[in-house]
Amino acid sequence: MKILIIEDDLETAAYLSKAFREAGITVDHASDGDSGFFLASENSYDVLVVDRMLPRRDGLSIISELREKGDDTPALILSALGQVDDRVTGLRAGGDDYLTKPYAFSELLARIEILGRRKGGREQETTYRVGDLELDRLSHEVRRAGQQILLQPREYRLLEYLMKNAGQVVTRTMLLEHVWDYHFDPQTNVIDVHISRLRSKIEKDFGEPLLRTVRGAGYMMKAGG
């Protein structure tokens, strides 16, 4: 899942970005209304998280203008304004959900997951399977042959992305962008280290290898053959 956070409080934005990434969600951030509207217009997101009070352009204007353009990306409004009239105004402006500050991150995450599954009017997959390896995107549990495998947050994101693209070659550039949120090559062996650790956890003491190196191209999750 990929979301855009439009939030002018940099400390709050940094906290949310870190927490969402640890939950396996790719995050972009805009610190004002104009840049938020630009990013939302030019990119594809599963959910928008929009602060209501923003410099340059307020959150409700962003959402209403996107709706006028035919953009139906689900939008969750964050606001300190929590009266019934405030919530109604936000929903009538095109918001899909409204969460009042202060809030618990666990509730925000649950609401984001619901909106993400709702996008396009269809359910997204909540479980990925490759052979006897299973990843539950809601509980973040990973099991192979029924045995639970404990992963660090980055290892989980790496496995989730590989399993999402099972049967296809995933390049190092794709991993850097979608798992590490890098849009440049850091010239380190970070991918090799995490691939090695992940292999050890999902393949040691099990039968068939599932995570394959495609020489000169990248990696592939595949069972059999």
N, C-alpha and C positions, 0 to 999 in steps of 0.2 A: 504494500500500500504506500502511496505517495501523497503527502499532504502539504499544504501551504499555510504557514502561521503568519498572520498579519497583526503584529503587536509592536507598539512603540516603546514599551518598557523592556529595555535590553536584558535586564536581569531575569525577568519573567520569561522572555523569549528563549534565553539560553537554557534555563531550567527545563522548559517544556521540550525544547529541541533534544536535549540530552535524554530526557525521560522517554520520549517517543522513539528515539533511535534505539535505546535499550530494549524497547518493546518490539523491535524489528520493523519500524516504520521509517521510510525515507522522508526527510523534512527539508523544505525550503523556507526561508524566512524573509519577510519584508518589514521594515521598521516604520513605514508611513503609508498613507492611503494611496498615493499616486503610484509608488513602486509596487504596492500590493495589487492594485488593479492591473498594472502592466503585466506582472508575472502570471496572474490568474488568467489574463486574456491570451497570453502567448504560449502557455504551457498546459499540459494535461495533468490534472490532479484528481485524486479520489475524493478528497474532502478539503474544504477550506475552513480554517479556524480563524475567526475574524473578531478582533477587539472592536467594540462599538465606537469608542472615542479615540480618534486617530488624528495626527496632524495632516494637513493638506487635503484630505478627503476622508469623511467619516465612514465607518464600517457599513452602515445601512446603505449609503450611496453606492459603495462598491458592489454590494450584492444586488441592489435593484438595477444598476446599470448592466451588470452581467446577465441578469434575467432578461433585460430588454434586448440583449444581443443574442438571446437563445441559448445561453450557457446555463445548463441545469446542474452543474456540479454541486453536490450537497454542501451546505454552509452551516457551520455552528457558530453562533454569536456568543462572545464572552463579554460580560458587562457587569459593572457595579450597580447599574440601574435595574432593580429587581421587582418593581411594582408590576401588577397585572397589566396595566396600560403600556408599560415599557416593553414587556414581553410580547404583547399583541402587536405593537408597532413593529418590532423586529421581525416577527413571523410574517406579517403582512408585507414587509419590504422584500420578502423572498427568502428569509432564513428558514432552514429546515429544523433547527433546534436552537435553544436558548439556555445558556448556563450562567447563573449569577455568581459573581465573585463574593467571597472566597469560595473555592470549590476543592474537592478532593481529586487528585490526578486519576485515581482509579475510576471515578465516575466519568471524568472527561474521556478517558481511554475507551471505556465501554460505549459511550455515546458515539465516539468516532468510529469504532468498529461496526456499530449498527448502521451508521450513515454510509460507511464504505461498502457494506454488503448491499445496501439499497441502491447504489449508483447504477443507473441504466435500467432500473426496474428488475434486476436479476440478482440472485444470490451469488456471491463469490465462493470459490472453494474454501472450505475451512480446514480440510485435511488433505495433505499431500502424501502419496504412497509411491515408493519405488521398491519393487520386490517385497521383502518382509520388513522394510523400514517405513515407519509412519511418523508424520509430523502433524500435530494438532495445533493450528494457528490460534485457536482461542485460549487453550490452556497452556500453550507453549511446551507441551510434553512431547518428547521424542522417544519412540520405542522401536526396537528391532527384535523380531521373533518374540514379541510380548515383553521383552525386558527393557525397563526404562534406562535411558541414556541421559546423563546430566551434562549439559553444555553451558559454557559461558555465553553472555549475550552476543558477542561478536561471532562466536562459533554458530550460534543459533541462526543469526541473520544470514551467514554464509550458507548454511545448509538449506535454509528456507528458500533462498534465491536459486540455488542449484536444483532443488527439487521442483520448484515452480517451473523451471525450464528443463525438466528431465527429458532426455533423449535428444537434446540440442547442445551444441558446443557453446560453452560460456567462456568468453575471452577474459583475459586479465583486465582489460580496460573496462569491460562490463562489470566485473567484480569491484574494481576500484570505485566506479561511479555509484553502483547500487548498494554495496555493502559498507564501503568506507566513506561514501559521499565525497570522494576526491574527483576532481575534473582535471587532474594532471597526474603524471607518474612520479611518485615520491622517490623513485630509484632506491627502494629498499626491498628486502625479501619478506615483507609482511604477509603477502599472500601465501608464499611457500610455507611459512611457519604455521599459519592457521590451517592450511590444507592438510599439512602433516598431522597436526593435533586432531583435526576432525576425522581424518582417516583412522587414526589410532582408536578413537572412541566408537566409531560406527562400524568398523570392520574387524578389529581385534576380537578374537574368540568367536567370530561368526564365520559363516562359510563363504558365500560368494562375495567378491569385491563389487562394490556399487559405484564408487567414485573413481573415475578413470581420467588419466592424463591423456589428452589428445596432443601429441607432439607437434610443436610449432603453432598450435592454435589456442589451447586452453584446457578446459575440463568439461566432463560430462557425467551426469548421474544416469545410470542405465542398469537395468537388471537383465541378465541373460544375454546370450549371444556374444 
